[in-house]
């Protein structure tokens, strides 16, 4: 989600910007979206280590929306995920 001031968070429920990864006025979105922080958080999600997935993730009910299937995780890792 990109806020009106350019702050970028990885979650639409993150109204307090606890999972803020940067600001598009300072850093291109492509750099933020492929940066080291979010790649670590993605890997932590895949591994089920939600406490290491960003400050908001331990309180999230994302599983109610459905997670990635094992096949999609394998494809993501094969495509160059961390």
Phi and psi in radians as a Rosetta constraint file:
Dihedral C 1 N 2 CA 2 C 2 CIRCULARHARMONIC -1.886 0.35
Dihedral N 2 CA 2 C 2 N 3 CIRCULARHARMONIC 2.114 0.35
Dihedral C 2 N 3 CA 3 C 3 CIRCULARHARMONIC -1.377 0.35
Dihedral N 3 CA 3 C 3 N 4 CIRCULARHARMONIC 2.902 0.35
Dihedral C 3 N 4 CA 4 C 4 CIRCULARHARMONIC -1.079 0.35
Dihedral N 4 CA 4 C 4 N 5 CIRCULARHARMONIC -0.445 0.35
Dihedral C 4 N 5 CA 5 C 5 CIRCULARHARMONIC -1.562 0.35
Dihedral N 5 CA 5 C 5 N 6 CIRCULARHARMONIC 0.016 0.35
Dihedral C 5 N 6 CA 6 C 6 CIRCULARHARMONIC 1.723 0.35
Dihedral N 6 CA 6 C 6 N 7 CIRCULARHARMONIC -0.151 0.35
Dihedral C 6 N 7 CA 7 C 7 CIRCULARHARMONIC -1.109 0.35
Dihedral N 7 CA 7 C 7 N 8 CIRCULARHARMONIC 2.475 0.35
Dihedral C 7 N 8 CA 8 C 8 CIRCULARHARMONIC -2.060 0.35
Dihedral N 8 CA 8 C 8 N 9 CIRCULARHARMONIC 2.236 0.35
Dihedral C 8 N 9 CA 9 C 9 CIRCULARHARMONIC -2.156 0.35
Dihedral N 9 CA 9 C 9 N 10 CIRCULARHARMONIC 2.728 0.35
Dihedral C 9 N 10 CA 10 C 10 CIRCULARHARMONIC -1.565 0.35
Dihedral N 10 CA 10 C 10 N 11 CIRCULARHARMONIC 0.004 0.35
Dihedral C 10 N 11 CA 11 C 11 CIRCULARHARMONIC -2.400 0.35
Dihedral N 11 CA 11 C 11 N 12 CIRCULARHARMONIC 2.363 0.35
Dihedral C 11 N 12 CA 12 C 12 CIRCULARHARMONIC -1.234 0.35
Dihedral N 12 CA 12 C 12 N 13 CIRCULARHARMONIC -0.284 0.35
Dihedral C 12 N 13 CA 13 C 13 CIRCULARHARMONIC -1.583 0.35
Dihedral N 13 CA 13 C 13 N 14 CIRCULARHARMONIC -0.042 0.35
Dihedral C 13 N 14 CA 14 C 14 CIRCULARHARMONIC -1.516 0.35
Dihedral N 14 CA 14 C 14 N 15 CIRCULARHARMONIC 1.193 0.35
Dihedral C 14 N 15 CA 15 C 15 CIRCULARHARMONIC -1.196 0.35
Dihedral N 15 CA 15 C 15 N 16 CIRCULARHARMONIC -0.343 0.35
Dihedral C 15 N 16 CA 16 C 16 CIRCULARHARMONIC -1.775 0.35
Dihedral N 16 CA 16 C 16 N 17 CIRCULARHARMONIC 0.177 0.35
Dihedral C 16 N 17 CA 17 C 17 CIRCULARHARMONIC 0.987 0.35
Dihedral N 17 CA 17 C 17 N 18 CIRCULARHARMONIC 0.690 0.35
Dihedral C 17 N 18 CA 18 C 18 CIRCULARHARMONIC -1.221 0.35
Dihedral N 18 CA 18 C 18 N 19 CIRCULARHARMONIC -0.486 0.35
Dihedral C 18 N 19 CA 19 C 19 CIRCULARHARMONIC -1.860 0.35
Dihedral N 19 CA 19 C 19 N 20 CIRCULARHARMONIC 0.626 0.35
Dihedral C 19 N 20 CA 20 C 20 CIRCULARHARMONIC -1.158 0.35
Dihedral N 20 CA 20 C 20 N 21 CIRCULARHARMONIC 2.285 0.35
Dihedral C 20 N 21 CA 21 C 21 CIRCULARHARMONIC -1.909 0.35
Dihedral N 21 CA 21 C 21 N 22 CIRCULARHARMONIC -0.050 0.35
Dihedral C 21 N 22 CA 22 C 22 CIRCULARHARMONIC 2.613 0.35
Dihedral N 22 CA 22 C 22 N 23 CIRCULARHARMONIC -2.872 0.35
Dihedral C 22 N 23 CA 23 C 23 CIRCULARHARMONIC -2.405 0.35
Dihedral N 23 CA 23 C 23 N 24 CIRCULARHARMONIC 2.273 0.35
Dihedral C 23 N 24 CA 24 C 24 CIRCULARHARMONIC -1.207 0.35
Dihedral N 24 CA 24 C 24 N 25 CIRCULARHARMONIC -0.238 0.35
Dihedral C 24 N 25 CA 25 C 25 CIRCULARHARMONIC -1.334 0.35
Dihedral N 25 CA 25 C 25 N 26 CIRCULARHARMONIC -0.352 0.35
Dihedral C 25 N 26 CA 26 C 26 CIRCULARHARMONIC -1.859 0.35
Dihedral N 26 CA 26 C 26 N 27 CIRCULARHARMONIC -0.545 0.35
Dihedral C 26 N 27 CA 27 C 27 CIRCULARHARMONIC -2.417 0.35
Dihedral N 27 CA 27 C 27 N 28 CIRCULARHARMONIC 2.332 0.35
Dihedral C 27 N 28 CA 28 C 28 CIRCULARHARMONIC -1.004 0.35
Dihedral N 28 CA 28 C 28 N 29 CIRCULARHARMONIC 2.496 0.35
Dihedral C 28 N 29 CA 29 C 29 CIRCULARHARMONIC -0.966 0.35
Dihedral N 29 CA 29 C 29 N 30 CIRCULARHARMONIC -0.706 0.35
Dihedral C 29 N 30 CA 30 C 30 CIRCULARHARMONIC -1.038 0.35
Dihedral N 30 CA 30 C 30 N 31 CIRCULARHARMONIC -0.648 0.35
Dihedral C 30 N 31 CA 31 C 31 CIRCULARHARMONIC -1.203 0.35
Dihedral N 31 CA 31 C 31 N 32 CIRCULARHARMONIC -0.729 0.35
Dihedral C 31 N 32 CA 32 C 32 CIRCULARHARMONIC -1.117 0.35
Dihedral N 32 CA 32 C 32 N 33 CIRCULARHARMONIC -0.762 0.35
Dihedral C 32 N 33 CA 33 C 33 CIRCULARHARMONIC -1.244 0.35
Dihedral N 33 CA 33 C 33 N 34 CIRCULARHARMONIC -0.394 0.35
Dihedral C 33 N 34 CA 34 C 34 CIRCULARHARMONIC -1.971 0.35
Dihedral N 34 CA 34 C 34 N 35 CIRCULARHARMONIC 0.184 0.35
Dihedral C 34 N 35 CA 35 C 35 CIRCULARHARMONIC -1.256 0.35
Dihedral N 35 CA 35 C 35 N 36 CIRCULARHARMONIC 2.969 0.35
Dihedral C 35 N 36 CA 36 C 36 CIRCULARHARMONIC -1.084 0.35
Dihedral N 36 CA 36 C 36 N 37 CIRCULARHARMONIC -0.705 0.35
Dihedral C 36 N 37 CA 37 C 37 CIRCULARHARMONIC -1.078 0.35
Dihedral N 37 CA 37 C 37 N 38 CIRCULARHARMONIC -0.911 0.35
Dihedral C 37 N 38 CA 38 C 38 CIRCULARHARMONIC -1.213 0.35
Dihedral N 38 CA 38 C 38 N 39 CIRCULARHARMONIC -0.530 0.35
Dihedral C 38 N 39 CA 39 C 39 CIRCULARHARMONIC -1.149 0.35
Dihedral N 39 CA 39 C 39 N 40 CIRCULARHARMONIC -0.700 0.35
Dihedral C 39 N 40 CA 40 C 40 CIRCULARHARMONIC -1.110 0.35
Dihedral N 40 CA 40 C 40 N 41 CIRCULARHARMONIC -0.735 0.35
Dihedral C 40 N 41 CA 41 C 41 CIRCULARHARMONIC -1.129 0.35
Dihedral N 41 CA 41 C 41 N 42 CIRCULARHARMONIC -0.701 0.35
Dihedral C 41 N 42 CA 42 C 42 CIRCULARHARMONIC -1.077 0.35
Dihedral N 42 CA 42 C 42 N 43 CIRCULARHARMONIC -0.805 0.35
Dihedral C 42 N 43 CA 43 C 43 CIRCULARHARMONIC -1.091 0.35
Dihedral N 43 CA 43 C 43 N 44 CIRCULARHARMONIC -0.719 0.35
Dihedral C 43 N 44 CA 44 C 44 CIRCULARHARMONIC -1.079 0.35
Dihedral N 44 CA 44 C 44 N 45 CIRCULARHARMONIC -0.686 0.35
Dihedral C 44 N 45 CA 45 C 45 CIRCULARHARMONIC -1.067 0.35
Dihedral N 45 CA 45 C 45 N 46 CIRCULARHARMONIC -0.849 0.35
Dihedral C 45 N 46 CA 46 C 46 CIRCULARHARMONIC -1.012 0.35
Dihedral N 46 CA 46 C 46 N 47 CIRCULARHARMONIC -0.674 0.35
Dihedral C 46 N 47 CA 47 C 47 CIRCULARHARMONIC -1.417 0.35
Dihedral N 47 CA 47 C 47 N 48 CIRCULARHARMONIC -0.122 0.35
Dihedral C 47 N 48 CA 48 C 48 CIRCULARHARMONIC 1.404 0.35
Dihedral N 48 CA 48 C 48 N 49 CIRCULARHARMONIC 0.275 0.35
Dihedral C 48 N 49 CA 49 C 49 CIRCULARHARMONIC -1.703 0.35
Dihedral N 49 CA 49 C 49 N 50 CIRCULARHARMONIC 1.279 0.35
Dihedral C 49 N 50 CA 50 C 50 CIRCULARHARMONIC -1.192 0.35
Dihedral N 50 CA 50 C 50 N 51 CIRCULARHARMONIC -0.478 0.35
Dihedral C 50 N 51 CA 51 C 51 CIRCULARHARMONIC -1.138 0.35
Dihedral N 51 CA 51 C 51 N 52 CIRCULARHARMONIC -0.399 0.35
Dihedral C 51 N 52 CA 52 C 52 CIRCULARHARMONIC -1.708 0.35
Dihedral N 52 CA 52 C 52 N 53 CIRCULARHARMONIC 0.157 0.35
Dihedral C 52 N 53 CA 53 C 53 CIRCULARHARMONIC -1.756 0.35
Dihedral N 53 CA 53 C 53 N 54 CIRCULARHARMONIC 0.282 0.35
Dihedral C 53 N 54 CA 54 C 54 CIRCULARHARMONIC 1.935 0.35
Dihedral N 54 CA 54 C 54 N 55 CIRCULARHARMONIC 2.648 0.35
Dihedral C 54 N 55 CA 55 C 55 CIRCULARHARMONIC -1.043 0.35
Dihedral N 55 CA 55 C 55 N 56 CIRCULARHARMONIC -0.467 0.35
Dihedral C 55 N 56 CA 56 C 56 CIRCULARHARMONIC -1.547 0.35
Dihedral N 56 CA 56 C 56 N 57 CIRCULARHARMONIC -0.374 0.35
Dihedral C 56 N 57 CA 57 C 57 CIRCULARHARMONIC -1.169 0.35
Dihedral N 57 CA 57 C 57 N 58 CIRCULARHARMONIC -0.489 0.35
Dihedral C 57 N 58 CA 58 C 58 CIRCULARHARMONIC -1.218 0.35
Dihedral N 58 CA 58 C 58 N 59 CIRCULARHARMONIC -0.357 0.35
Dihedral C 58 N 59 CA 59 C 59 CIRCULARHARMONIC -1.745 0.35
Dihedral N 59 CA 59 C 59 N 60 CIRCULARHARMONIC 0.059 0.35
Dihedral C 59 N 60 CA 60 C 60 CIRCULARHARMONIC -1.538 0.35
Dihedral N 60 CA 60 C 60 N 61 CIRCULARHARMONIC 2.584 0.35
Dihedral C 60 N 61 CA 61 C 61 CIRCULARHARMONIC -1.867 0.35
Dihedral N 61 CA 61 C 61 N 62 CIRCULARHARMONIC 0.643 0.35
Dihedral C 61 N 62 CA 62 C 62 CIRCULARHARMONIC -0.953 0.35
Dihedral N 62 CA 62 C 62 N 63 CIRCULARHARMONIC -0.498 0.35
Dihedral C 62 N 63 CA 63 C 63 CIRCULARHARMONIC -1.091 0.35
Dihedral N 63 CA 63 C 63 N 64 CIRCULARHARMONIC -0.444 0.35
Dihedral C 63 N 64 CA 64 C 64 CIRCULARHARMONIC -1.138 0.35
Dihedral N 64 CA 64 C 64 N 65 CIRCULARHARMONIC -0.387 0.35
Dihedral C 64 N 65 CA 65 C 65 CIRCULARHARMONIC -1.616 0.35
Dihedral N 65 CA 65 C 65 N 66 CIRCULARHARMONIC -0.105 0.35
Dihedral C 65 N 66 CA 66 C 66 CIRCULARHARMONIC 1.665 0.35
Dihedral N 66 CA 66 C 66 N 67 CIRCULARHARMONIC 2.261 0.35
Dihedral C 66 N 67 CA 67 C 67 CIRCULARHARMONIC -1.631 0.35
Dihedral N 67 CA 67 C 67 N 68 CIRCULARHARMONIC -3.092 0.35
Dihedral C 67 N 68 CA 68 C 68 CIRCULARHARMONIC -1.313 0.35
Dihedral N 68 CA 68 C 68 N 69 CIRCULARHARMONIC 2.446 0.35
Dihedral C 68 N 69 CA 69 C 69 CIRCULARHARMONIC -1.233 0.35
Dihedral N 69 CA 69 C 69 N 70 CIRCULARHARMONIC 2.743 0.35
Dihedral C 69 N 70 CA 70 C 70 CIRCULARHARMONIC -0.968 0.35
Dihedral N 70 CA 70 C 70 N 71 CIRCULARHARMONIC -0.578 0.35
Dihedral C 70 N 71 CA 71 C 71 CIRCULARHARMONIC -1.178 0.35
Dihedral N 71 CA 71 C 71 N 72 CIRCULARHARMONIC -0.735 0.35
Dihedral C 71 N 72 CA 72 C 72 CIRCULARHARMONIC -1.195 0.35
Dihedral N 72 CA 72 C 72 N 73 CIRCULARHARMONIC -0.623 0.35
Dihedral C 72 N 73 CA 73 C 73 CIRCULARHARMONIC -1.102 0.35
Dihedral N 73 CA 73 C 73 N 74 CIRCULARHARMONIC -0.797 0.35
Dihedral C 73 N 74 CA 74 C 74 CIRCULARHARMONIC -1.074 0.35
Dihedral N 74 CA 74 C 74 N 75 CIRCULARHARMONIC -0.719 0.35
Dihedral C 74 N 75 CA 75 C 75 CIRCULARHARMONIC -1.130 0.35
Dihedral N 75 CA 75 C 75 N 76 CIRCULARHARMONIC -0.716 0.35
Dihedral C 75 N 76 CA 76 C 76 CIRCULARHARMONIC -1.106 0.35
Dihedral N 76 CA 76 C 76 N 77 CIRCULARHARMONIC -0.786 0.35
Dihedral C 76 N 77 CA 77 C 77 CIRCULARHARMONIC -1.102 0.35
Dihedral N 77 CA 77 C 77 N 78 CIRCULARHARMONIC -0.699 0.35
Dihedral C 77 N 78 CA 78 C 78 CIRCULARHARMONIC -1.183 0.35
Dihedral N 78 CA 78 C 78 N 79 CIRCULARHARMONIC -0.465 0.35
Dihedral C 78 N 79 CA 79 C 79 CIRCULARHARMONIC -1.461 0.35
Dihedral N 79 CA 79 C 79 N 80 CIRCULARHARMONIC 0.042 0.35
Dihedral C 79 N 80 CA 80 C 80 CIRCULARHARMONIC 1.998 0.35
Dihedral N 80 CA 80 C 80 N 81 CIRCULARHARMONIC 0.190 0.35
Dihedral C 80 N 81 CA 81 C 81 CIRCULARHARMONIC -1.012 0.35
Dihedral N 81 CA 81 C 81 N 82 CIRCULARHARMONIC 2.849 0.35
